[in-house]
Amino acid sequence: LHEVRTERELQSAREHVQDRYGFSHMLTRSPRMLQVFDQVRSVAGTDATVLVRGETGTGKELISAAIHRRSQRREAPLISVNCGAFTESLLESELFGHERGSFTGAVGRREGLFEMADGGTLFLDELGETTLNVQVNLLRVLEEMSFRRVGGREKVHVDVRIIAATNVHLEEAVEEGSFREDLFYRLDVFPIFLPALRERREDIPLLMRHFLDEIGQDYELEPPSVSAEALQVILGYHWPGNVRQLRAMCERWVITHSGRRLEKE
């Protein structure tokens, strides 16, 4: 009965978010997440800069993709970059491109991500990890929609919608001097705050059942059933890695308990 009830609730949640919001890829019955969906619908049709904030693993990139898909730019590219994955010099080259001979190994002109996203959307993930020098250049691009490639003199003009995301508390970073205040206010036009999974525990059974079924299909394994006692343990956990961690655990459970029952032990 518990399994049947969970499956029915999962199907009901899928139909609800698909019919009302068009978010078939993001399952929820949490009032806080439904408010986020309403915010996405409100801002998607504009060109406003969006700042998506939340802990690691809460779905910031999924929200950015949802905004792009519902925007007038949906036929143009959505380009994503993890700003925390590059050194300062490499990030500038990645974002703005470079001219031939601008540094060792630059054997030709290379377009940056701003040019690749022209007419579309650029998603800047982990923006709180950037250096002050990169922040200065980003501010200039946001204000003028133009820049110079690394080692170049010619100004390049683009038409790009910016969606930024961070798990850093930017107000504190501004006070500490590690994030520019003017850039913060330029980005914080339309903030969206994603709740942590522990703040939307009513979604855990739905997400878990969805992940178990999806991963079971991918691996051609029968997904495990989950005892009521095991579910209580799962619900009581604080999930520091949020939805990403829950999915990883479901993958492990499909592998270790295929066709069996997951108990609390």
Sequence and secondary structure as in RCSB ss.txt:
>XXXX:A:sequence
LHEVRTERELQSAREHVQDRYGFSHMLTRSPRMLQVFDQVRSVAGTDATVLVRGETGTGKELISAAIHRRSQRRE
APLISVNCGAFTESLLESELFGHERGSFTGAVGRREGLFEMADGGTLFLDELGETTLNVQVNLLRVLEEMSFRRV
GGREKVHVDVRIIAATNVHLEEAVEEGSFREDLFYRLDVFPIFLPALRERREDIPLLMRHFLDEIGQDYELEPPS
VSAEALQVILGYHWPGNVRQLRAMCERWVITHSGRRLEKE
>XXXX:A:secstr
 HHHHHHHHHHHHHHHHHHHH  TTS    HHHHHHHHHHHHHHTS   EEEE  TTS HHHHHHHHHHTSTTTT
S EEEEEGGGS HHHHHHHHH B TTSSTT  S B  HHHHTTTSEEEEETGGGS HHHHHHHHHHHHHSEEE B
T  SEEE   EEEEEESS HHHHHHHTSS HHHHHHHTTEEEE   GGG GGGHHHHHHHHHHHHHHHHT    E
E HHHHHHHHHS  TTHHHHHHHHHHHHHHHSTTSEE   
